[in-house]
Amino acid sequence: MHTELQRLTRSQAARCKPGIVHLGLGAFFRAFGAIYVEDAVRRSGGDWGIVGVSLQSAGTRDRLAPQDFVYTVVTQDPDGGETLRTVEILDDVLVAPEDPEAVLASMSDPSTRIVTLTVTEKGYCHDPATGTLNFAHPDIEHDLENPLPKSAPGFLVRALQRRRSKGRPPFTVLTCDNLPENGRLVRRAVLDLAGRIDPPLAEWIAAEGRFPATMVDRITPATKPDDIERLAGKAGCRDEAPVLCEPFRQWVVEDDFVQAYGSDARPDLAAAGAELVADVTPYENMKLRMLNGTHSSLAYLGYLAGHETIAETVADPVFARFVKALWRDEIIPSFAPPEGVDIHAYADALFERYSNPSIRHRTWQIAMDGSQKLPQRILGTITDNLDAGRECPGLMLAVAGWMRYVGGIDERDEPIDVKDPLARELQGRLEAVSSPDQKVAALLAMREIFGSDLADRLAAPVAQAYTALSERGARKSVEDLL
Ligand code: CS2
């Protein structure tokens, strides 16, 4: 018999006053940043409630509003055990396209001292190969002309403009996206845009603004409709917006926040387990290359081989050997790990995390937006290897795997639902030519992905890998490589 379950409700009458506006309220931030902030407030206090902003659609707000913005985070253990935690740190959710004015008002409110972001790689509207703002991006073109913006850089610039005109200090911009030197990247996007809109504003931001870099890590697969049903049965109340994640989490934050707020510049993140350091770069390199680099490699090749999730892919002995070889032979030799980190133990721990069968992280989900991810995840590692005279056949195969994937037809001749801001251009280029060499050359010519000097160096090895994939399929190509 179907029983009507009650909705999830807030347990504490008193809510935390807002101090953070978060742009891009996806599952990752709700399972990650929100937890750290809530823990910091529980341990050390402070007015750090979070106003979430969806930059695209109303879905998350519509699910969260009837339950007063409270939701469940479910950590999933390898043995099938689950821990449910109710998160109450969200104060409100705004939907930018519906009411950009409300978003700017919240960002320029005196109580807002930090704006955090998880807008994904493409949300910075930059050129992935160079890190500069793409002024030809339609949202940036719009934001140059209109005081009510659409893009994340646009909201940051217009909100900072309001703060400056009201004599308020800027907020700290704390990006939580998987981009190299992410603090510097968002700073550059903001200064590029402000420089065109209001040059004195750009000078003020350059002097007063703070853009700490961060390394973020927690595997958070998308929630599926049956998860919602299953959890409702388990919890005895209905949450329309739960998020699922692995037990592991790590946040390394550069301790450089706007000084005008004194000791009130940030929540006590250290009390919540975050590491506050002077330089995040070695952590970022490690995480982007070791985790995200192999995630993307497994996603393209695993998908082509017919594997639905990362756990399924690494349960296949061929792919298990492949990912271990990637770490050992191609990735670990390419960078200097942070001091005190045993990088081989880090790789072993990653393998355990990938193998967690409770985490159903789809290869298709990770394969998304490859044009924006490849440079920092894989191409930098390849460049460093080639510069040092080392070959890297595994990563070349991964690049070729991406090229096969974006071609849009899998190994059983079924269509692939390719999600990428450049999908149309990628497919157009592939369809315009016929031989593997030409197809590879056509994609390598995309400077916004490969820059200006990598194409020549990749042409022969990637074409060879692409041919192997076309003739023998992904699994056999991986096996032959080992
Ligand atoms: C993944 C990441 O979707 C992806 O591209 O590689 O989101 C990954 O799960 C996280 O970075 C883990 O911290």
Residues whose N, C-alpha, C, O or C-beta is under 5 A from the ligand:
A	BS01	CS2	N178 V216 D217 R218 I219 T220 N292 H295 Q365 I366
